Amino acid sequence: MKIVLAYSGGLDTTVAISWLKETFKAEVITVTVDVGQPDDFKKIEERSYQAGSFKHFTIDAKDEFANNYVKYSIMLNGLYEGVYPLATALARPLIANKVVEVAKKEGAEGVAHGSTSKGNDQVRFDLSVKALYPDAKIVAPARVWNMTRDDEVKYAKEKGIPIKSESSKYSIDENLWGRSIEGDVISDSSTEVPEDAFEWTKKTVEEPVTLTVGFEKGVPVAVDGEKLSLTKLIQVVNSVAGSRGFGRVDHIENRVVGFKSREVYEAPAALLLTSAHTDLEKTVLTPHELRFKRIMDSTWSDLVYQGLWYEPLREEIQHTAEEMNKWVSGEVKVKVEGSGARVIGRSSPYSPYSEKVASYNKGWYPSDEMARGFIEIWGMHSLLANKSRSE
């Protein structure tokens, strides 16, 4: 039997190589997908073979992640419960896709991942694999083996399995779009997250900075006039905004699996670009478009978070978002100062905003008769209902 394992190089998936071999007498093929995490992929490959894998694949999917996943998160202002930029949630279906590609190529009967039974990722992985490779046997060792983290370390030592030499204080997941932090005192929702948990948002630059982000059809394409690929643009904004201390999220999140959890993220570029795009949409779209778009945004974010990437509605929403974003082009100026970032200016050739109409100094004014007539008709439903219920 062959099993293809989504391999991060961390403790769980490294121990899983040996466990899968023992439990299923399987040849284990590992797949590591580069979605922008700052890992040493050569060392990860070496660790995989040392732990007993039969074959290993490293797949560079950074640009695919940016252009086929993150792009839509920007266009749809992807923030789960208005806060979380969906970094991990977006990456999981892509990783599952690459793992399945290898499984089919290698003729593997099984697909494995390192998710636990308490996390959302198990839902995202399992459903993606079921959609792409229905006949595959899905194995999640951490849902089965009943080992604590200490038990895993002990198991690894007994089997001579090389594990990543790092502090086990925090559990970290990183990709191009964000960094999630769990473990240690973070589970106590009343306690402030220690500064040593953060990497992307340590304040190393005191001076504020203003970034001008250029958008074309809803997608950021330039920073301060310099055209960049989406991958590079995200990296630049992450660095510039994060070095000012901007980009932290600390909130209570409603998980798919039925309980609330305290979640901590670093996502400078995701938060800044989403804020800029939201502002540009307000500048361009009509009130009816905008209100409908916000329903789309929220629904899409829920579907992605909940692991329903292959729900047809998710793709249908994206098609509609592309149509609506055809006009969302222009520039947005964002000032980053410490832990805050605020839009200080915006412009678009497709904006219906008119200073000649809006200005109180020299703008258009309706006549008293026009204003009275509008108010009378506008409020008629409410006034008549109020009168009938007061009698």
DAWO-V682116 format. One record per residue. N is the residue number from 1. RES is the residue in one small letter. PSI is psi in whole degrees, -180 to 180 (none if undefined). NEAR is the number of other C-alpha atoms within 10 Angstrom. Layout:
n->[N | N]
res->[RES | RES]
psi->[PSI | PSI]
near->[NEAR | NEAR]
This chain:
n->[1 | 2 | 3 | 4 | 5 | 6 | 7 | 8 | 9 | 10 | 11 | 12 | 13 | 14 | 15 | 16 | 17 | 18 | 19 | 20 | 21 | 22 | 23 | 24 | 25 | 26 | 27 | 28 | 29 | 30 | 31 | 32 | 33 | 34 | 35 | 36 | 37 | 38 | 39 | 40 | 41 | 42 | 43 | 44 | 45 | 46 | 47 | 48 | 49 | 50 | 51 | 52 | 53 | 54 | 55 | 56 | 57 | 58 | 59 | 60 | 61 | 62 | 63 | 64 | 65 | 66 | 67 | 68 | 69 | 70 | 71 | 72 | 73 | 74 | 75 | 76 | 77 | 78 | 79 | 80 | 81 | 82 | 83 | 84 | 85 | 86 | 87 | 88 | 89 | 90 | 91 | 92 | 93 | 94 | 95 | 96 | 97 | 98 | 99 | 100 | 101 | 102 | 103 | 104 | 105 | 106 | 107 | 108 | 109 | 110 | 111 | 112 | 113 | 114 | 115 | 116 | 117 | 118 | 119 | 120 | 121 | 122 | 123 | 124 | 125 | 126 | 127 | 128 | 129 | 130 | 131 | 132 | 133 | 134 | 135 | 136 | 137 | 138 | 139 | 140 | 141 | 142 | 143 | 144 | 145 | 146 | 147 | 148 | 149 | 150 | 151 | 152 | 153 | 154 | 155 | 156 | 157 | 158 | 159 | 160 | 161 | 162 | 163 | 164 | 165 | 166 | 167 | 168 | 169 | 170 | 171 | 172 | 173 | 174 | 175 | 176 | 177 | 178 | 179 | 180 | 181 | 182 | 183 | 184 | 185 | 186 | 187 | 188 | 189 | 190 | 191 | 192 | 193 | 194 | 195 | 196 | 197 | 198 | 199 | 200 | 201 | 202 | 203 | 204 | 205 | 206 | 207 | 208 | 209 | 210 | 211 | 212 | 213 | 214 | 215 | 216 | 217 | 218 | 219 | 220 | 221 | 222 | 223 | 224 | 225 | 226 | 227 | 228 | 229 | 230 | 231 | 232 | 233 | 234 | 235 | 236 | 237 | 238 | 239 | 240 | 241 | 242 | 243 | 244 | 245 | 246 | 247 | 248 | 249 | 250 | 251 | 252 | 253 | 254 | 255 | 256 | 257 | 258 | 259 | 260 | 261 | 262 | 263 | 264 | 265 | 266 | 267 | 268 | 269 | 270 | 271 | 272 | 273 | 274 | 275 | 276 | 277 | 278 | 279 | 280 | 281 | 282 | 283 | 284 | 285 | 286 | 287 | 288 | 289 | 290 | 291 | 292 | 293 | 294 | 295 | 296 | 297 | 298 | 299 | 300 | 301 | 302 | 303 | 304 | 305 | 306 | 307 | 308 | 309 | 310 | 311 | 312 | 313 | 314 | 315 | 316 | 317 | 318 | 319 | 320 | 321 | 322 | 323 | 324 | 325 | 326 | 327 | 328 | 329 | 330 | 331 | 332 | 333 | 334 | 335 | 336 | 337 | 338 | 339 | 340 | 341 | 342 | 343 | 344 | 345 | 346 | 347 | 348 | 349 | 350 | 351 | 352 | 353 | 354 | 355 | 356 | 357 | 358 | 359 | 360 | 361 | 362 | 363 | 364 | 365 | 366 | 367 | 368 | 369 | 370 | 371 | 372 | 373 | 374 | 375 | 376 | 377 | 378 | 379 | 380 | 381 | 382 | 383 | 384 | 385 | 386 | 387 | 388 | 389 | 390 | 391]
res->[m | k | i | v | l | a | y | s | g | g | l | d | t | t | v | a | i | s | w | l | k | e | t | f | k | a | e | v | i | t | v | t | v | d | v | g | q | p | d | d | f | k | k | i | e | e | r | s | y | q | a | g | s | f | k | h | f | t | i | d | a | k | d | e | f | a | n | n | y | v | k | y | s | i | m | l | n | g | l | y | e | g | v | y | p | l | a | t | a | l | a | r | p | l | i | a | n | k | v | v | e | v | a | k | k | e | g | a | e | g | v | a | h | g | s | t | s | k | g | n | d | q | v | r | f | d | l | s | v | k | a | l | y | p | d | a | k | i | v | a | p | a | r | v | w | n | m | t | r | d | d | e | v | k | y | a | k | e | k | g | i | p | i | k | s | e | s | s | k | y | s | i | d | e | n | l | w | g | r | s | i | e | g | d | v | i | s | d | s | s | t | e | v | p | e | d | a | f | e | w | t | k | k | t | v | e | e | p | v | t | l | t | v | g | f | e | k | g | v | p | v | a | v | d | g | e | k | l | s | l | t | k | l | i | q | v | v | n | s | v | a | g | s | r | g | f | g | r | v | d | h | i | e | n | r | v | v | g | f | k | s | r | e | v | y | e | a | p | a | a | l | l | l | t | s | a | h | t | d | l | e | k | t | v | l | t | p | h | e | l | r | f | k | r | i | m | d | s | t | w | s | d | l | v | y | q | g | l | w | y | e | p | l | r | e | e | i | q | h | t | a | e | e | m | n | k | w | v | s | g | e | v | k | v | k | v | e | g | s | g | a | r | v | i | g | r | s | s | p | y | s | p | y | s | e | k | v | a | s | y | n | k | g | w | y | p | s | d | e | m | a | r | g | f | i | e | i | w | g | m | h | s | l | l | a | n | k | s | r | s | e]
psi->[140 | 136 | 130 | 124 | 128 | 112 | 118 | -20 | -4 | -175 | -52 | -50 | -25 | -44 | -34 | -30 | -52 | -42 | -42 | -40 | -44 | -45 | -40 | 2 | 43 | 155 | 123 | 123 | 126 | 146 | 122 | 126 | 122 | 106 | 27 | 6 | 142 | 63 | 159 | 97 | -24 | -43 | -36 | -43 | -45 | -42 | -37 | -48 | -38 | -31 | -9 | 15 | 152 | -35 | 153 | 142 | 134 | 125 | 122 | 109 | 23 | -50 | -38 | -40 | -46 | -47 | -23 | -10 | -61 | -38 | -44 | -31 | -37 | -47 | -27 | 18 | 50 | 101 | 107 | 130 | 30 | 8 | -52 | 123 | 10 | 23 | -57 | -42 | -37 | -36 | -29 | -46 | -31 | -46 | -45 | -40 | -45 | -38 | -43 | -40 | -45 | -42 | -43 | -42 | -39 | -2 | 36 | 143 | -22 | 153 | 133 | 154 | 169 | 14 | 150 | 174 | -6 | -10 | 166 | -27 | -31 | -38 | -45 | -44 | -52 | -47 | -36 | -44 | -42 | -36 | -37 | -28 | 70 | -28 | -7 | 144 | 124 | 127 | 129 | 90 | -40 | -15 | -12 | -40 | -11 | 41 | 137 | 174 | -39 | -39 | -39 | -43 | -42 | -44 | -45 | -42 | -41 | -35 | -3 | 32 | 125 | 127 | 159 | 128 | 91 | 162 | 137 | 14 | -43 | 150 | 122 | 138 | 126 | 147 | -174 | -34 | -15 | 170 | 123 | 145 | 127 | 167 | 171 | -137 | -8 | -28 | -22 | 104 | -12 | -5 | 137 | 140 | 128 | 149 | -28 | -5 | -19 | 147 | -45 | -24 | 27 | 129 | 108 | -9 | 127 | -33 | 136 | 161 | 144 | 123 | 132 | 112 | 123 | 132 | 143 | 118 | 42 | -1 | 131 | 132 | -10 | 151 | 124 | 40 | -7 | 119 | 133 | 153 | 158 | -39 | -50 | -40 | -44 | -43 | -41 | -48 | -39 | -47 | -49 | -48 | -40 | -35 | -15 | -3 | 8 | 145 | 16 | 142 | 131 | 110 | 168 | 122 | 141 | 106 | 158 | -36 | 7 | 10 | 164 | 147 | 153 | 121 | 137 | 130 | 156 | 123 | 65 | -51 | -43 | -46 | -42 | -46 | -36 | -42 | -43 | -43 | -41 | -42 | -42 | -37 | -43 | -32 | -32 | -45 | 153 | 163 | -38 | -43 | -45 | -45 | -39 | -40 | -37 | -34 | -43 | -46 | -50 | -42 | -45 | -44 | -41 | -44 | -44 | -46 | -40 | 7 | 14 | 49 | -31 | 13 | 126 | -33 | -33 | -45 | -36 | -40 | -41 | -41 | -43 | -40 | -39 | -40 | -44 | -31 | -1 | -27 | -3 | 72 | 149 | -160 | 144 | 129 | 127 | 126 | 124 | 122 | 107 | -133 | 5 | 153 | 130 | 144 | 129 | 0 | 153 | 154 | 148 | 138 | -14 | 11 | 131 | 1 | 135 | 119 | -32 | -30 | -44 | -26 | 137 | -15 | -44 | 15 | 173 | 138 | 129 | 156 | 163 | -39 | -43 | -43 | -45 | -42 | -42 | -48 | -41 | -48 | -41 | -42 | 4 | -44 | -50 | -43 | -42 | -40 | -42 | -42 | -44 | -29 | -9 | -13 | none]
near->[12 | 20 | 28 | 32 | 31 | 24 | 27 | 22 | 24 | 18 | 20 | 22 | 25 | 29 | 26 | 26 | 29 | 21 | 19 | 21 | 18 | 11 | 10 | 12 | 13 | 21 | 19 | 29 | 27 | 31 | 26 | 22 | 22 | 21 | 23 | 20 | 16 | 10 | 13 | 9 | 17 | 10 | 12 | 21 | 22 | 14 | 19 | 30 | 19 | 15 | 21 | 18 | 23 | 17 | 15 | 20 | 17 | 16 | 15 | 13 | 17 | 19 | 18 | 14 | 23 | 23 | 15 | 12 | 16 | 26 | 19 | 21 | 25 | 23 | 24 | 27 | 27 | 30 | 22 | 22 | 15 | 11 | 15 | 26 | 29 | 22 | 26 | 22 | 23 | 26 | 26 | 21 | 24 | 21 | 23 | 26 | 18 | 18 | 27 | 25 | 15 | 20 | 23 | 14 | 9 | 14 | 13 | 20 | 17 | 21 | 27 | 28 | 26 | 24 | 22 | 16 | 15 | 13 | 13 | 19 | 23 | 20 | 20 | 25 | 26 | 21 | 20 | 23 | 22 | 16 | 13 | 14 | 19 | 11 | 11 | 18 | 14 | 20 | 19 | 21 | 23 | 19 | 15 | 10 | 11 | 10 | 15 | 10 | 12 | 10 | 11 | 20 | 18 | 14 | 16 | 21 | 13 | 9 | 13 | 12 | 21 | 19 | 22 | 14 | 8 | 9 | 7 | 13 | 11 | 16 | 13 | 14 | 15 | 20 | 20 | 26 | 28 | 25 | 21 | 22 | 20 | 19 | 15 | 14 | 14 | 20 | 14 | 12 | 14 | 9 | 9 | 10 | 18 | 10 | 9 | 8 | 20 | 16 | 12 | 22 | 24 | 18 | 15 | 10 | 15 | 11 | 10 | 13 | 16 | 17 | 19 | 21 | 26 | 25 | 22 | 15 | 17 | 26 | 24 | 27 | 21 | 19 | 20 | 13 | 12 | 11 | 14 | 14 | 14 | 20 | 21 | 17 | 19 | 23 | 16 | 15 | 20 | 26 | 15 | 19 | 31 | 26 | 23 | 25 | 22 | 26 | 25 | 21 | 16 | 17 | 15 | 13 | 16 | 14 | 16 | 16 | 14 | 10 | 9 | 12 | 16 | 18 | 20 | 22 | 27 | 28 | 29 | 31 | 25 | 27 | 26 | 26 | 23 | 20 | 18 | 28 | 27 | 19 | 16 | 25 | 23 | 15 | 20 | 23 | 19 | 13 | 11 | 8 | 13 | 17 | 12 | 11 | 20 | 14 | 11 | 20 | 22 | 17 | 18 | 27 | 24 | 19 | 17 | 23 | 27 | 18 | 23 | 19 | 22 | 17 | 13 | 9 | 14 | 18 | 13 | 11 | 18 | 18 | 13 | 12 | 19 | 17 | 13 | 19 | 20 | 13 | 20 | 28 | 24 | 22 | 25 | 26 | 19 | 21 | 19 | 23 | 18 | 20 | 17 | 15 | 22 | 14 | 18 | 12 | 14 | 18 | 16 | 19 | 12 | 14 | 19 | 11 | 13 | 10 | 12 | 12 | 11 | 12 | 11 | 10 | 8 | 10 | 11 | 13 | 13 | 9 | 9 | 9 | 8 | 11 | 11 | 12 | 11 | 13 | 10 | 12 | 10 | 11 | 10 | 12 | 10 | 9 | 13 | 11 | 10 | 11 | 9 | 8 | 8 | 7 | 5]
